[in-house]
Amino acid sequence: MTTQSANPPLTIGVLALQGAYDAHVNTLISLGATAKLVRTPQDIAGLDGLIMPGGESTTMLKFLERNDFFATLQTFVQTTPTFGTCAGAILLATDVQHPPQRSLAALDITVERNAYGRQNDSAILTAETTLPGGPLEMVFIRAPRITRTGPAVEILATRDGFPTLIRQGHLLAATFHPELSHDPRVHQLFLNIIHKTA
């Protein structure tokens, strides 16, 4: 992977409606990017990329349905690099189940919400991925499960045979929380994707 220092600084938005958005901000800053909290549709103007953190996807939808934020974000993710983690991955999916709900329908996957159980069923696993640098720590908290991927989706990591880290062009999604790990490789991958699609 190329390092962030070899490229011009990026301005990355972090959707700050709920979830561990501060942890995403800290990781981005450690990699040399500028992080900007996004709370209104106007905040996404001029961004090089956007991270949609975990949280409760139905609660996030309620926030997004105000002031045409949902429609603005739906247009944004079609062309601008976006990284969804946990609930953010659910919002990006074309098909959400268990139960069904509205989504941005940008990433060609089917996702089951809360597939691994309640908060008490959270887990920290270490597994091999396609990323260089050895096994990756993955923190799962009320994680969704990706049950289907479209032909354009690249699977980068799995858990029990199900994808946990995927990429489709300028879109990246994880069913775990890379911001809660000390390993910055997933965020670095997102920054690399932005540079390559710029």
Backbone torsions as a table, in degrees:
resi	resn	phi	psi	omega
1	MET	NA	144.9	173.7
2	THR	-77.4	156.8	179.8
3	THR	-94.6	156.1	-177.7
4	GLN	-62.4	-33.0	-175.6
5	SER	-65.9	-20.1	-179.1
6	ALA	-80.9	-4.9	-176.0
7	ASN	-124.0	161.0	176.6
8	PRO	-63.5	150.5	-178.6
9	PRO	-60.2	144.5	178.7
10	LEU	-109.5	150.0	172.5
11	THR	-107.8	113.0	-175.5
12	ILE	-111.5	126.4	175.1
13	GLY	-83.2	146.8	174.5
14	VAL	-125.3	115.8	179.8
15	LEU	-60.8	117.0	-170.1
16	ALA	-112.8	52.6	177.9
17	LEU	-91.4	-37.1	174.5
18	GLN	-169.3	178.7	179.7
19	GLY	88.2	-176.7	-174.6
20	ALA	-87.3	56.4	-176.5
21	TYR	-67.4	-28.8	178.1
22	ASP	-63.4	-35.4	179.0
23	ALA	-66.4	-38.6	174.6
24	HIS	-62.1	-44.4	-179.8
25	VAL	-58.1	-47.0	-178.4
26	ASN	-61.9	-40.0	179.0
27	THR	-66.7	-43.2	178.9
28	LEU	-60.3	-44.8	179.8
29	ILE	-62.3	-39.4	179.6
30	SER	-64.2	-22.9	179.6
31	LEU	-96.1	5.8	174.9
32	GLY	91.1	6.7	179.1
33	ALA	-91.1	159.4	171.8
34	THR	-95.1	128.4	-178.8
35	ALA	-106.0	139.1	-179.8
36	LYS	-130.9	125.5	178.1
37	LEU	-72.4	134.3	-177.4
38	VAL	-114.6	117.4	179.3
39	ARG	-127.8	-12.0	179.8
40	THR	-134.7	162.1	177.8
41	PRO	-57.7	-32.7	-178.6
42	GLN	-67.5	-24.2	-175.7
43	ASP	-69.9	-16.8	-176.4
44	ILE	-87.8	-5.0	179.1
45	ALA	-63.9	132.3	175.1
46	GLY	79.4	6.5	-179.8
47	LEU	-78.3	146.9	172.8
48	ASP	-83.1	-23.7	-179.6
49	GLY	-168.6	170.7	-177.4
50	LEU	-140.9	138.1	171.9
51	ILE	-109.8	129.9	174.6
52	MET	-108.6	106.4	-173.2
53	PRO	-73.9	179.8	174.1
54	GLY	-73.2	-178.8	-176.4
55	GLY	146.0	-149.1	176.9
56	GLU	-110.1	113.6	-171.2
57	SER	-61.6	-35.1	179.4
58	THR	-68.3	-37.6	177.1
59	THR	-66.7	-41.2	178.3
60	MET	-61.6	-39.3	179.0
61	LEU	-60.8	-39.1	179.8
62	LYS	-61.6	-40.1	176.4
63	PHE	-65.9	-42.5	-175.0
64	LEU	-70.6	-20.8	-178.5
65	GLU	-81.6	2.1	175.7
66	ARG	-93.6	144.7	171.9
67	ASN	55.0	33.3	178.8
68	ASP	61.1	21.6	-178.8
69	PHE	-62.5	-41.2	-178.8
70	PHE	-59.4	-48.3	-178.8
71	ALA	-63.9	-40.4	178.3
72	THR	-63.1	-44.0	-179.5
73	LEU	-68.0	-37.3	179.4
74	GLN	-62.0	-39.5	176.0
75	THR	-68.6	-41.3	-177.8
76	PHE	-60.2	-47.8	-173.3
77	VAL	-71.3	-15.5	178.4
78	GLN	-68.6	-27.7	-173.8
79	THR	-126.4	-17.7	-174.3
80	THR	-110.2	135.8	-179.9
81	PRO	-51.4	128.6	-178.2
82	THR	-138.2	138.6	-178.4
83	PHE	-122.9	117.8	178.5
84	GLY	-109.4	129.2	176.3
85	THR	-114.2	131.1	177.5
86	CYS	55.7	-106.7	178.9
87	ALA	-60.8	-32.9	176.8
88	GLY	-63.2	-36.4	176.6
89	ALA	-66.4	-38.0	177.7
90	ILE	-61.9	-43.9	-179.0
91	LEU	-64.0	-31.9	-179.5
92	LEU	-76.7	-23.9	-170.7
93	ALA	-65.2	149.9	174.5
94	THR	-78.7	-23.5	-175.8
95	ASP	-139.1	118.0	-179.7
96	VAL	-116.0	131.7	-177.7
97	GLN	-129.9	165.2	170.6
98	HIS	67.5	58.6	-9.5
99	PRO	-89.3	168.4	177.6
100	PRO	-63.8	149.5	173.7
101	GLN	-155.6	166.0	179.7
102	ARG	-65.0	148.9	178.3
103	SER	-149.0	174.3	178.4
104	LEU	-76.9	-16.3	173.9
105	ALA	54.3	45.4	-178.7
106	ALA	-105.7	-28.3	-174.0
107	LEU	-109.4	124.4	-171.1
108	ASP	-77.4	72.8	178.8
109	ILE	-141.1	158.3	168.0
110	THR	-107.5	132.1	-177.0
111	VAL	-124.5	135.6	171.0
112	GLU	-100.8	124.0	179.3
113	ARG	-72.5	145.7	175.7
114	ASN	48.2	38.9	-173.2
115	ALA	-68.5	-25.0	-176.5
116	TYR	-99.6	14.4	174.9
117	GLY	99.9	-164.3	-174.9
118	ARG	-83.3	-177.9	-179.6
119	GLN	-53.5	-36.7	-178.6
120	ASN	-66.2	-19.3	-179.4
121	ASP	-92.8	12.9	177.9
122	SER	-64.8	155.2	-175.7
123	ALA	-151.6	153.7	172.1
124	ILE	-117.5	117.2	-178.3
125	LEU	-120.1	154.3	173.9
126	THR	-122.4	126.8	-175.0
127	ALA	-147.4	159.2	174.7
128	GLU	-70.7	147.5	176.6
129	THR	-137.3	-179.2	174.6
130	THR	-82.4	-4.5	178.5
131	LEU	-74.8	140.2	175.0
132	PRO	-68.7	154.4	175.6
133	GLY	110.6	7.5	175.7
134	GLY	91.4	-172.0	-176.9
135	PRO	-57.3	150.8	-177.4
136	LEU	-115.4	133.6	174.3
137	GLU	-77.8	130.6	179.9
138	MET	-125.2	122.1	-178.1
139	VAL	-101.1	113.8	-178.7
140	PHE	-104.3	124.3	177.1
141	ILE	-131.1	110.2	-176.9
142	ARG	46.7	48.9	-168.3
143	ALA	-73.3	145.1	169.6
144	PRO	-78.4	167.5	176.5
145	ARG	-123.9	130.2	175.7
146	ILE	-86.3	115.4	-175.0
147	THR	-103.1	-13.3	177.8
148	ARG	-148.5	139.1	173.4
149	THR	-125.8	140.7	178.0
150	GLY	-74.7	170.1	-175.9
151	PRO	-64.2	-22.4	-179.0
152	ALA	-91.0	0.3	-176.0
153	VAL	-92.0	128.1	178.4
154	GLU	-97.9	126.5	179.9
155	ILE	-92.5	121.4	-175.4
156	LEU	-104.6	-22.1	178.8
157	ALA	-157.2	155.4	-178.5
158	THR	-138.1	163.2	170.7
159	ARG	-138.4	120.1	-179.7
160	ASP	54.2	34.6	177.9
161	GLY	86.6	-4.8	178.7
162	PHE	-103.0	139.9	-179.5
163	PRO	-61.9	139.6	175.7
164	THR	-121.4	-19.3	177.1
165	LEU	-139.6	121.1	-175.6
166	ILE	-137.1	158.5	176.8
167	ARG	-136.5	139.3	171.7
168	GLN	-135.4	97.4	-178.5
169	GLY	60.7	-117.2	-177.7
170	HIS	-87.9	4.7	-178.8
171	LEU	-108.1	139.9	178.9
172	LEU	-131.5	141.8	178.7
173	ALA	-145.5	144.7	177.1
174	ALA	-134.4	138.7	176.1
175	THR	-87.1	-3.8	177.2
176	PHE	-110.1	-175.0	-175.5
177	HIS	-115.2	86.9	-179.9
178	PRO	-65.1	-21.6	-179.6
179	GLU	-70.8	-17.1	179.6
180	LEU	-94.3	2.6	175.7
181	SER	-102.9	160.0	175.8
182	HIS	-86.9	2.3	-178.2
183	ASP	-95.5	115.8	-175.0
184	PRO	-90.0	9.6	-170.4
185	ARG	-64.4	-33.5	-179.4
186	VAL	-69.6	-42.0	176.5
187	HIS	-65.2	-38.3	177.5
188	GLN	-63.7	-38.5	175.9
189	LEU	-58.6	-43.7	179.3
190	PHE	-62.1	-43.3	177.9
191	LEU	-62.7	-39.1	177.8
192	ASN	-63.9	-39.5	177.6
193	ILE	-61.1	-41.1	179.2
194	ILE	-62.3	-46.4	179.7
195	HIS	-61.4	-38.4	-176.9
196	LYS	-75.4	-24.6	-179.7
197	THR	-97.7	-2.9	-178.8
198	ALA	-68.5	NA	NA
